[in-house]
C-alpha cells in the first residue's frame, strides 16, 4: 500500500523534527535550517547533510558527503529504509555524522 500524500508529509515532518531534536541536544556546533520542507544541517567543518522529500516517489532523500541515499517508509517496521540496502535511516545518520562531524550521534527510533 502506498502512502497518501498527507501521510507522507506527516511522516517526513515528524522525522525531520526528530532529527532536529537529536541535533539540538548534542554538543556539536551545528547550524540547522528548515526551509520549504528541506532540512539542511551544516557542521562546523562546513560539510552538510540535506534532507529533502521526493513527493512523487514518496521518498526521503539524504545528501551526505559520502553520497546520496533514498529512503522508503516501511509501514511494518515503522522506519525509513534505504532503497538500495535496507539500512535504517538512524543507522545511516549515525554513520554519516561520525564521518562528517567526527562524533557518532545516536538517532534512536529512526
Backbone as CSV, one residue per row, in Angstrom:
resi,resn,N_x,N_y,N_z,CA_x,CA_y,CA_z,C_x,C_y,C_z
1,UNK,0.837,-1.173,0.000,0.000,0.000,0.000,0.888,1.245,0.000
2,UNK,0.588,2.162,-0.905,1.429,3.351,-0.944,0.882,4.399,0.023
3,UNK,1.763,5.264,0.443,1.399,6.310,1.390,0.543,7.374,0.703
4,UNK,-0.426,7.892,1.424,-1.149,9.059,0.913,-0.203,10.260,0.983
5,UNK,-0.517,11.283,0.225,0.317,12.487,0.237,0.375,13.094,1.635
6,UNK,-0.778,13.174,2.294,-0.820,13.766,3.640,-0.002,12.938,4.626
7,UNK,-0.154,11.618,4.587,0.595,10.741,5.494,2.092,10.865,5.233
8,UNK,2.477,10.909,3.961,3.879,11.058,3.592,4.459,12.334,4.208
9,UNK,3.761,13.463,4.033,4.276,14.724,4.567,4.325,14.698,6.099
10,UNK,3.316,14.097,6.725,3.334,13.974,8.190,4.550,13.178,8.655
11,UNK,4.847,12.076,7.964,5.984,11.234,8.336,7.306,11.974,8.155
12,UNK,7.453,12.666,7.031,8.698,13.402,6.793,8.848,14.531,7.811
13,UNK,7.750,15.264,8.065,7.810,16.345,9.051,8.229,15.818,10.422
14,UNK,7.632,14.710,10.840,7.952,14.120,12.147,9.404,13.648,12.182
15,UNK,9.866,13.064,11.079,11.246,12.578,11.008,12.223,13.734,11.074
16,UNK,11.953,14.787,10.298,12.851,15.936,10.329,12.869,16.588,11.707
17,UNK,11.717,16.651,12.370,11.672,17.223,13.717,12.478,16.374,14.694
18,UNK,12.363,15.047,14.566,13.127,14.143,15.440,14.628,14.331,15.221
19,UNK,15.035,14.497,13.962,16.453,14.730,13.653,16.910,16.048,14.271
20,UNK,16.095,17.105,14.093,16.434,18.401,14.686,16.554,18.301,16.202
21,UNK,15.643,17.583,16.844,15.665,17.448,18.299,16.951,16.781,18.768
22,UNK,17.353,15.702,18.081,18.579,14.998,18.451,19.782,15.929,18.290
23,UNK,19.835,16.636,17.167,20.979,17.506,16.901,21.007,18.714,17.838
24,UNK,19.829,19.229,18.193,19.776,20.336,19.159,20.325,19.916,20.521
25,UNK,20.143,18.645,20.863,20.559,18.146,22.180,22.018,17.698,22.229
26,UNK,22.677,17.624,21.081,24.071,17.169,21.099,24.985,18.367,21.353
27,UNK,26.248,18.072,21.613,27.200,19.121,21.979,27.929,19.730,20.785
28,UNK,27.587,19.300,19.581,28.285,19.797,18.397,27.794,21.185,18.010
29,UNK,28.673,21.941,17.363,28.306,23.249,16.820,27.691,23.008,15.446
30,UNK,26.361,23.032,15.376,25.627,22.684,14.162,24.651,23.801,13.843
31,UNK,24.534,24.103,12.557,23.543,25.071,12.092,22.441,24.303,11.378
32,UNK,21.206,24.495,11.831,20.059,23.818,11.234,19.194,24.837,10.514
33,UNK,18.767,24.471,9.317,17.855,25.332,8.575,16.776,24.460,7.942
34,UNK,15.524,24.795,8.206,14.408,24.066,7.612,13.624,25.059,6.775
35,UNK,13.685,24.877,5.468,13.047,25.815,4.552,12.349,25.049,3.438
36,UNK,11.070,25.321,3.262,10.271,24.693,2.201,10.374,23.163,2.250
37,UNK,10.398,22.621,3.471,10.416,21.168,3.617,11.771,20.522,3.447
38,UNK,12.817,21.328,3.285,14.176,20.807,3.144,14.940,21.159,4.417
39,UNK,15.477,20.145,5.064,16.267,20.350,6.282,17.747,20.276,5.914
40,UNK,18.462,21.358,6.196,19.899,21.399,5.932,20.634,21.475,7.265
41,UNK,21.583,20.575,7.438,22.411,20.518,8.637,23.830,20.876,8.217
42,UNK,24.370,21.957,8.799,25.736,22.369,8.494,26.604,22.122,9.722
43,UNK,27.674,21.363,9.509,28.599,21.070,10.596,29.689,22.141,10.640
44,UNK,30.401,22.173,11.749,31.436,23.185,11.978,32.499,23.181,10.881
45,UNK,32.783,22.005,10.313,33.817,21.899,9.280,33.312,22.281,7.893
46,UNK,32.035,22.714,7.799,31.498,23.146,6.512,30.748,22.071,5.746
47,UNK,30.880,20.819,6.169,30.140,19.763,5.467,28.659,19.850,5.831
48,UNK,27.834,19.270,4.977,26.393,19.372,5.156,25.706,18.019,5.012
49,UNK,24.551,17.934,5.638,23.578,16.870,5.394,22.315,17.577,4.940
50,UNK,21.705,17.086,3.874,20.491,17.711,3.368,19.406,16.643,3.264
51,UNK,18.272,16.937,3.899,17.122,16.030,3.886,16.038,16.675,3.042
52,UNK,15.629,15.991,1.995,14.573,16.543,1.147,13.534,15.470,0.858
53,UNK,12.336,15.921,0.620,11.245,14.985,0.325,11.034,14.915,-1.182
54,UNK,10.872,13.709,-1.660,10.573,13.492,-3.071,9.140,12.985,-3.146
55,UNK,8.231,13.943,-3.218,6.811,13.623,-3.107,6.306,12.615,-4.145
56,UNK,6.647,12.772,-5.439,6.107,11.810,-6.417,6.523,10.368,-6.125
57,UNK,7.714,10.191,-5.541,8.226,8.847,-5.235,7.904,8.412,-3.811
58,UNK,7.367,9.358,-3.003,7.113,9.116,-1.573,8.391,8.655,-0.878
59,UNK,9.493,9.351,-1.197,10.783,9.020,-0.602,11.357,10.215,0.145
60,UNK,12.186,9.898,1.134,13.001,10.879,1.841,14.416,10.715,1.305
61,UNK,14.981,11.782,0.791,16.332,11.728,0.242,17.295,12.407,1.197
62,UNK,18.471,11.794,1.353,19.511,12.335,2.212,20.772,12.515,1.374
63,UNK,21.277,13.741,1.340,22.547,14.013,0.666,23.605,14.215,1.739
64,UNK,24.663,13.415,1.657,25.767,13.479,2.616,27.068,13.563,1.827
65,UNK,28.155,13.804,2.531,29.447,13.876,1.857,29.756,12.557,1.143
66,UNK,29.293,11.449,1.713,29.590,10.137,1.140,28.629,9.729,0.021
67,UNK,27.625,10.554,-0.266,26.735,10.235,-1.376,25.289,10.577,-1.092
68,UNK,24.439,10.158,-2.005,23.002,10.376,-1.873,22.303,9.076,-1.533
69,UNK,21.296,9.158,-0.685,20.593,7.972,-0.210,19.090,8.221,-0.301
70,UNK,18.370,7.219,-0.770,16.923,7.344,-0.949,16.223,6.367,-0.007
71,UNK,15.273,6.884,0.766,14.598,6.085,1.782,13.110,5.956,1.497
72,UNK,12.620,4.724,1.623,11.191,4.428,1.547,10.703,4.156,2.965
73,UNK,9.469,4.544,3.236,8.906,4.269,4.563,8.357,2.849,4.583
74,UNK,8.808,2.082,5.566,8.343,0.708,5.744,7.308,0.703,6.859
75,UNK,6.047,0.521,6.475,4.955,0.592,7.450,5.047,-0.510,8.491
76,UNK,5.556,-1.666,8.097,5.628,-2.798,9.029,6.570,-2.497,10.191
77,UNK,7.751,-1.986,9.879,8.725,-1.677,10.938,8.592,-0.230,11.416
78,UNK,7.789,0.562,10.713,7.602,1.988,11.015,8.926,2.732,11.022
79,UNK,9.722,2.455,9.973,11.028,3.103,9.826,11.256,3.456,8.365
80,UNK,12.131,4.417,8.150,12.609,4.729,6.813,13.785,3.804,6.519
81,UNK,13.720,3.095,5.384,14.768,2.157,4.995,15.340,2.569,3.645
82,UNK,16.666,2.488,3.523,17.344,2.843,2.283,16.894,1.887,1.181
83,UNK,16.556,2.434,0.013,16.019,1.586,-1.053,17.073,0.698,-1.704
84,UNK,18.363,0.951,-1.443,19.399,0.128,-2.068,19.900,-1.000,-1.169
85,UNK,19.825,-0.815,0.171,20.389,-1.847,1.053,19.586,-2.074,2.334
86,UNK,18.410,-1.459,2.444,17.538,-1.604,3.620,18.157,-1.094,4.923
87,UNK,19.186,-0.258,4.828,19.768,0.334,6.038,18.763,1.314,6.638
88,UNK,18.439,1.192,7.925,17.535,2.156,8.554,18.151,3.558,8.569
89,UNK,17.295,4.559,8.485,17.746,5.951,8.473,18.629,6.264,9.679
90,UNK,18.244,5.796,10.863,19.027,6.079,12.072,20.450,5.562,11.988
91,UNK,20.636,4.387,11.375,21.990,3.831,11.240,22.816,4.644,10.255
92,UNK,22.182,5.060,9.156,22.889,5.902,8.202,23.308,7.210,8.874
93,UNK,22.400,7.812,9.642,22.715,9.087,10.294,23.838,8.936,11.310
94,UNK,23.848,7.847,12.042,24.937,7.568,12.981,26.260,7.539,12.224
95,UNK,26.276,6.850,11.088,27.492,6.692,10.284,27.941,8.026,9.677
96,UNK,27.012,8.757,9.052,27.440,9.977,8.364,27.773,11.114,9.329
97,UNK,27.119,11.174,10.485,27.517,12.214,11.444,28.905,11.907,11.998
98,UNK,29.224,10.636,12.179,30.573,10.273,12.629,31.595,10.651,11.557
99,UNK,31.256,10.388,10.282,32.163,10.716,9.180,32.335,12.231,9.038
100,UNK,31.240,12.980,9.145,31.286,14.402,8.831,31.559,15.297,10.031
101,UNK,31.150,14.879,11.217,31.335,15.724,12.398,32.382,15.161,13.347
102,UNK,32.802,13.928,13.093,33.801,13.321,13.954,33.230,12.821,15.263
103,UNK,31.932,12.797,15.366,31.280,12.315,16.593,30.053,11.502,16.221
104,UNK,29.954,10.306,16.771,28.791,9.467,16.496,27.626,9.963,17.350
105,UNK,26.518,10.217,16.705,25.313,10.683,17.391,24.244,9.613,17.214
106,UNK,23.644,9.212,18.318,22.601,8.180,18.272,21.272,8.775,17.822
107,UNK,20.704,8.216,16.790,19.382,8.599,16.311,18.468,7.407,16.538
108,UNK,17.992,7.267,17.760,17.160,6.115,18.095,15.795,6.239,17.451
109,UNK,15.213,5.118,17.103,13.858,5.034,16.565,13.706,5.697,15.194
110,UNK,14.802,5.900,14.493,14.690,6.426,13.134,15.128,5.388,12.132
